[in-house]
Amino acid sequence: MPLTSLPNELLDNLVDRVAHTAPESLKALALVSRYFLHRCRYHLFQTIRLSGGSSEATQIRKKFEASPTLFKYPRNLSITHCFDFFLYEDFALDGEKGFLRMVDQLDNLRNLDIIDEEHPDSVPHWNEMSEVLQAVYRKLLSHPLIHLSISLPKGFPGHFISSILTLQELNIDDVTDSLGGGSAADVGSSNLHWGLKTLQFCHRGAYPTSLLRNMQGSLLERLTRLTLDITTIGGHLFAWSKFLPACRSQLLTLTMRYTGPTSRYPGGNGQNIVSAALVDVTAHARPFPSFPRLLHLRVELHSFNDSRDPLQNPEYPYITPSFQTLFLYSILGGQSVRRSLITLDINLNWTSSSRLNPREALRTVQDRGWVQVDGALSSEEIFPDLIAVRIHTAVRVGGRLFMSYDDHASQVITGLRVQATTALEKTQGRLRVLDVGDEVTHLRFNELVCSR
């Protein structure tokens, strides 16, 4: 039977199957018949990835300009190390206008990643960017995007993001308090009409941005996945009292990451953010919001030695690492509210001073806080549907993950796993999977998460 007698839908399905199972064969398939060419191009050119200097961008641009019909295929554009990329000297001299011409023709762009998570010190200011580079941002954000992941320049106009009404997935890395003030960044809730389903927000300023503050009410009702990076006590207060309660109705997956000493961020005083949050929760009996539909919870606590001496500052009585488990308990069981969780992923990282003997890390999961955590998780009244728990711990000494360097690394790793199992002695009896870091339980936990 000749190919011409087959419906286009069948031919497209054939190419789609090849793209899924054997993508390396797409180029050969495109040469078999012109009837396969369009669909093969759809897969071959649907994603543009840029991570190097201007020569990489110039090469891709020339390829597309040599065959203008290719511009209709890309749906995904990913630019990593974007600030280095845009400020690269050759790009500034030669590539800006050419790059603008290329993005100007990407009419079917739907997914955009323009990120630079590794170079927060090189973040440029919006007003210092060239007019052409500002035009590149405007054009990229004028498309009806479904997914956007962006590291913001300083002083970035917030309305560029709030005006994308088609957004369903948004990941903002605001490393410099970019959206914190100014008329351009002041986004009123009346201007937001998103139907977001997935939100990841990392804000490292002293206070929540206007964009985050105005994402209330109906804007958050359809959220099913939420990730919040909390780096300041102001961000913690806002998350517990305002933001999380506003998105409680449909949320299925929640990730909360507390990271770093607050001295690293604007408005910080050097106190450990996890310790500071525990003091707040304890002093004000602040309840963690309940989520009637929440199935998966991931809690990451990245702690540093607190700069305050608890003996001389009794208002900060928690020392590393006990405040990690006590704070975890305040999230899990402090209010004895029935929860619908089926999986719980706990990641505890502790960076200590170089004075600590690495062997002392074996005390990490023996803290008294684990008694409360085990009691909460083993309660069928609070967690009737819980089937899998992952608990991973890591200790860094002087900035190094000592388990990778210490002569007794295998002994330490084994000790941590044994103690993690012991710490949840009551809980593990009612679970299908308790993942403490070995390969088998790691895979089983991931399978359960993916199947739900």
Phi, psi and omega in degrees: 000126180291152180298329183297338182273354180270142178295149181300326181299322180291319178297318179296320179296324178296314179295319179300321180293319177297318180298327182280322187261328183214068185299335180293347181266359185298318181298318178295320180295324180297334180275348182291316182203148178294342179288341176266346192299312184299312183290326176295318177298324179304319180278321184291328187243016184282346182230131174245124179241127179234128179220351182258208181274197186292332182298323178295315179295319180296319180298314179294318180300315181296325178297318180287322181291332177290335178224083187303335181295342180292339184296339183278352185270319185298128174246346184232130175232125180235121177238108177263157186052046191297324182291319174297320182296312184288331183265002178299134189303313182297325179294318180296325183279325191234329195265343188301307184294321178296320179294322177298319178299323181290309183293337179294339183254004179276071189292337184256017180295127181233338182231123185231125172240116180226087196230155176205075185281345187264353186230059181296338181283344183256018182292122180279164175268140182304318184290344180264356177283153178292159179299324180293317180292323174298322178295326176299313178299313181302315183293315180300321183272002176271350180285155177284073186288144173262322180235133176222125172235119190217135168264123191274135168293162176297141177065027184289134180293114185295334184292341176299325180274316184295341181275357179274092189286344184272355186300131172244333179231125182227129177231110181248126173249098184258083189281348187231021183060039187298322185261022188279341183191180181091148184298325182292330183265355183278100184257115178281151181296334179292342180267356182259125181225038183286158169239050186299139172249333180229130179224130171233124186228118173246108180240123187247020175273177183289329184226158179300144180288162178298325179297316180289321181297327185269000177274077184237174171055233186297338180295334185251359187294332183262004178296128175247339179227129182222133174233124178238126171263118185248120185238350181226159179293328175297319176295323177296312181299317180295319182296313185287324187266332186238304192287308182298317177299333182285341183240032187279337194291315186249001188294128179252326183229127180230130173239126177239125182238113173262124188217135166084155171288140186294346179293344181280351187233159181303134178084000181279157182238012179092351180283149178293131185296323179292317178297317179297319180294322178295318177301316180296312182298319181289314184294325185253008182047046185281118181280146173281134183302145176264146182234111188296336183248001187295124181253326185233126178235128175239128180238121176245123179240109180256108189245149176238158174306129180289136180285351181265140177273115184297336179287327180266346179232079185298341178288348175237074191276000189260129180247159177296138356255016187298329183292339178296309183289325177295320177291322177300320178296323179296333177280320189274313191224009185301327184252000180053040178268135179300131183234149187264011185302141170246335176225144178227125182243113183248125179234113183246120178239133183230120175258120184253169173289163182290350181285342183288133171287126182307330182293338178294343179297340180292353176270358189306311185265013176263005181296154182298338180299334182290338177297315178294318180298314180297321179296320180291313184291332180278354181279117178286343176286324180273317183236072184291336186252005184294127182236343184213135177228133173245132175226112178243134178235145176216143181234129176251135179245118182063031177089356180250142174284096193297336182296341179270348187238334186291148180296335182255036185303312183297323178294318180294314181299315178299318180298318179297319180294317179297316182290327176296320177294316180295324182298329180249047185300316180287322186292318188296338180293341182247009183257154168282322183222129166241106183266113179248012173122355178274161190296319184295308181292330177299313180293320180295320178298313180299321179297319179294319179296316183290334183275353184257000000 
